[in-house]
């Protein structure tokens, strides 16, 4: 998770976002932290309770493996504290109260930033895969310097 001062700086810059700024953020945002983007997207689609979010996360096409419950709730608490989401308790007729989470305007801006960041990462991965394909093709043709020694 980005620290609050960095997050505030990023959100302030979101409307003037350039590829240059995104590339500067690159080292600060680990791909392992994409659970935040995933949760923001799911909450943007529909306010949800924690258990439902975990189910939706596990059912999504963009998550590999089962979501760790503790990690999800830790991220929800952090995002709530940072103002990216808001939550309130709902008391049902039967059973214990449940916390309902929903996206805030700041959370929507953060989701937009995540989308830009992930688009940049996708471009970098595509370039890597293209270079790898060229490398494999050169190996097949015997053109690679490693094969000549």
C-alpha positions in Angstrom: 0.0 0.0 0.0 1.2 3.5 -0.8 1.8 5.7 2.2 -0.8 8.4 2.8 1.6 11.3 1.7 2.5 9.5 -1.5 -1.1 8.5 -2.1 -2.2 12.1 -1.7 0.5 13.3 -4.1 -0.5 10.7 -6.6 -4.2 11.6 -6.5 -3.3 15.3 -6.8 -1.4 14.5 -10.0 -3.9 12.0 -11.4 -5.5 14.4 -13.9 -2.1 15.4 -15.2 -0.7 11.9 -15.2 2.0 11.3 -17.7 3.9 8.2 -18.6 6.9 9.8 -17.0 5.2 10.1 -13.6 3.9 6.5 -13.9 7.4 5.3 -14.6 8.7 7.1 -11.5 6.1 5.3 -9.5 7.0 2.0 -11.0 9.5 0.9 -8.3 7.1 2.0 -5.5 4.2 -0.3 -6.6 4.7 -4.0 -6.4 2.6 -6.2 -8.7 2.0 -8.2 -5.5 0.0 -5.2 -4.2 -2.5 -5.4 -7.0 -5.0 -6.8 -4.5 -5.8 -3.2 -3.7 -6.7 -2.5 -7.4 -8.7 -5.7 -7.5 -10.7 -4.8 -4.4 -11.2 -1.2 -5.6 -12.6 -2.6 -8.9 -14.9 -5.0 -7.2 -16.2 -2.3 -4.9 -16.6 0.1 -7.8 -18.8 -2.6 -9.4 -20.9 -3.2 -6.3 -20.7 -2.3 -2.6 -20.0 -5.6 -0.7 -19.4 -7.2 2.6 -16.0 -8.7 3.3 -17.0 -12.3 2.9 -18.8 -11.5 -0.4 -15.7 -9.6 -1.6 -13.5 -12.6 -0.9 -15.9 -14.8 -2.8 -16.0 -12.4 -5.8 -12.2 -12.0 -5.7 -11.7 -15.8 -5.8 -14.3 -16.1 -8.7 -12.7 -13.3 -10.7 -10.6 -14.0 -13.8 -7.8 -11.6 -12.8 -6.8 -13.3 -9.5 -4.5 -16.3 -9.5 -5.1 -18.6 -6.5 -7.3 -18.2 -3.5 -7.4 -14.8 -1.8 -6.0 -14.9 1.8 -8.7 -13.8 4.1 -6.4 -11.9 6.5 -4.7 -10.1 3.6 -8.1 -9.0 2.2 -9.3 -7.7 5.6 -6.0 -6.0 6.3 -6.2 -4.2 2.9 -9.8 -3.2 3.5 -8.9 -1.7 6.9 -6.0 0.2 5.4 -8.0 1.4 2.4 -10.8 2.5 4.7 -8.3 4.4 6.9 -6.8 6.1 3.8 -10.2 7.2 2.5 -10.2 5.0 -0.6 -13.3 3.1 0.6 -15.8 3.7 3.4 -17.6 1.2 5.5 -20.4 0.9 7.9 -22.1 -1.8 10.0 -25.3 -3.3 8.8 -27.4 -5.1 11.4 -29.4 -7.9 10.0 -32.5 -9.5 11.4 -30.7 -12.7 12.0 -27.0 -13.2 12.7 -24.2 -10.8 13.5 -23.8 -7.4 12.0 -21.7 -7.2 8.9 -19.5 -4.4 7.6 -20.5 -3.0 4.1 -17.7 -1.6 2.1 -18.1 0.9 -0.8 -15.8 2.9 -3.1 -15.2 6.7 -2.4 -14.4 9.3 -5.0 -10.8 9.2 -3.8 -10.9 5.4 -4.3 -12.2 5.9 -7.8 -9.2 8.2 -8.5 -6.9 5.5 -7.1 -8.5 2.9 -9.2 -8.0 5.1 -12.3 -4.3 5.4 -11.3 -4.1 1.6 -10.9 -5.5 1.2 -14.4 -2.9 3.5 -15.8 -0.1 1.7 -13.9 -1.3 -1.8 -15.0 -1.6 -0.6 -18.6 2.0 0.6 -18.5 3.1 -2.8 -17.0 1.1 -4.6 -19.7 3.1 -2.6 -22.4 6.4 -3.5 -20.7 5.5 -7.2 -20.5 4.4 -7.2 -24.1 7.8 -5.7 -25.1 9.6 -8.3 -23.0 7.7 -11.1 -24.6 8.3 -9.7 -28.1 12.1 -9.5 -27.3 12.0 -13.1 -25.9 10.2 -14.3 -29.0 12.9 -12.7 -31.2 15.6 -14.4 -29.0 13.9 -17.8 -29.3 13.6 -17.3 -33.1 17.3 -16.4 -33.3 18.2 -19.5 -31.3 16.2 -21.7 -33.7 18.1 -20.1 -36.6 21.4 -20.5 -34.9 22.0 -16.7 -35.0 22.5 -16.1 -31.2 26.0 -15.2 -30.0 25.7 -17.8 -27.1 25.5 -20.6 -29.6 28.6 -19.5 -31.6 31.0 -20.0 -28.7 
